[in-house]
Amino acid sequence: MKKHATANASARGSVTISTDRRLLDPADAAALYIELGWGTSKKYSAARMKRSLANCDIVIFALNGAGEPVALLRALTDHALETKILDLVIVPEYQRQGIGLRIMKKLAVEAKGTSIYLETAKKNFAFAERCGYEKRKGLTVFKHG
C-alpha cells in the first residue's frame, strides 16, 4: 500500500463507504494500521488482519478513488443489546471531511437497536459528541495482555 496522497476537494467526493468485505484487501487494511502507527507488521500482518476482519461482526471502511482504504471501523455486536467499537482509524489527510461521521452513521444502521460503546482518547471526545455519544459516568477501562 502506498502512502496516501493529500486529499483535496475532488478526493472527498470519490471516497466510498462500504461494508462489503470483498472490496477490502486484508494486506491493505493491515498496512493502514501500520502506516498510522498502531503497530508493526508482526502485529498487523495480512494473515492476522484477514482473521480479524472475518471475525468482526461489523466492518465499515472508506476507499479513496484509487481503491485504497483510508478509514476502517471494526465492531463486535450481539445484534440485540450491545455493540462495541473496537477501533476507527482514518488517514490524517482524510480527517475532518465527514468520513468518520459517515462511517459512524452507517454503524448506527448496522447496529440498530443496540447500545453502541466507544472507547477513545480525550483528543477524540469532540468527534464522539458530534456523533451523538455521551461519556458514561463511573466507567473505567481495564486491559489484559
N, C-alpha and C positions, 0 to 999 in steps of 0.2 A: 504494500500500500504506500502510495506517495504521500508526502506532506501535502496538506490541503492548501490550495490557492486561497488568497484572501477573498472572502465573499463580498460581493457588491450587490447593488440593487437587482441586476439581472440574475445573479445566482440565487437570490431569495426566491424568485418565482419558480425556479427549477427544482427546488427541494421538494421531495415527495415523502409523505409519511406512510408507513406500511406496517402491517402485521404478518405479511406473507414471508415466512422464514426462508422459503426457497430463493428469495431475492437477496438474502444476506449470507455472504461467504464468511464462515467462521474465522478464517485466517484474517480477513479484513476487519472483522469485529475485534479479534484479539489485538491486531495492530493498532486499532483505535485506542484501546485501553493503555497499551504501551506508549503510544505517542503522547497521550495525555498525562503520563507519569504515574499511572495507577499501579504499575508493577513491571516485571521483566517478562521476557519470553518464556522463562521457566514456569511462572505462574499463569501467564496468559498465552499458552500455546494454542495452536489451531485445534488440536485434539481436545484439550480441556474446554475451550470455548464451544466447540461443537456439542460436547456433552452438556455444558451449562445451558446453552440455548435450547436444546432438546428437552431439558428437564424443567425449564421455567414455564409456568402456566401462561404467562403473558410476555410477549416480546414485541416492542414497538420501536421502530427505528426510522431515521430520516436518511435518504440518499440524495446526494447532490446530482447535478446534471450529468456528471461523468459516471454515475452509478456507485460512487464511493460513500460508505456510511459516514455521516457527520454528526450523528446523535444516536443514542441507544438507551432504551429503558428496559430493564428486566424486572419482573414481579412474580410473586407467588400468591396464590389465592385459593380459598376453599369454595369459591363461587356461591357462598351462602352468607357468610358473616364478615370475613376479613380478607383484606388484600394487603400485602407488604411489598413496598417498592424496595428492591434490592439496591438499585442504583440507576442514575440517569446521568449520562455523560454526553457533553456537547463540545465539539471542537470550538475553541475560543473565537475563531473568525466567524463562526455561525451563531454565536450567542447574541442575545439582545435583538433578535429578528423575529421573535414569536414562535420559533421552532419548539422550544421547550414547552410553551403554553399549549401549542397544538398537540404535542405528544401527551401532555397531562390530560387534555380534554378527551383524547382518544382512549386513554386509560380509564377515565370515568365511564365511558361507554362499555369498554371491555369488562370492567369490574362492577357493573351496575348492581345495586342492591347490597353492596358490601361497604364496610368502613375501610377507607384506604389510609394506611400508615406510611409516613415518610420520615426517615431519619436523615438529618442533613447537618452540615456545618453552619455556624452562625452567619457566615457570609451569604448563604442562600435563603435566609429567613424571609427576606422581602419577596423573592420569587415564589416561595411556598405560600405566602399570604396572598399574592396576586392570583394564585391558582385556587384559592379558597380554603387553604389549610390553616388550622389553628394549633398553637402549641398546646400539648397535653400536659396538664399540671401533674407534678408528682412522679413523672416517669424518668427513670434512669436507665441508660443503656449499658448492658453488660456484654462482654465478649470473651469467648474461649477459643484459643488457637490462633 
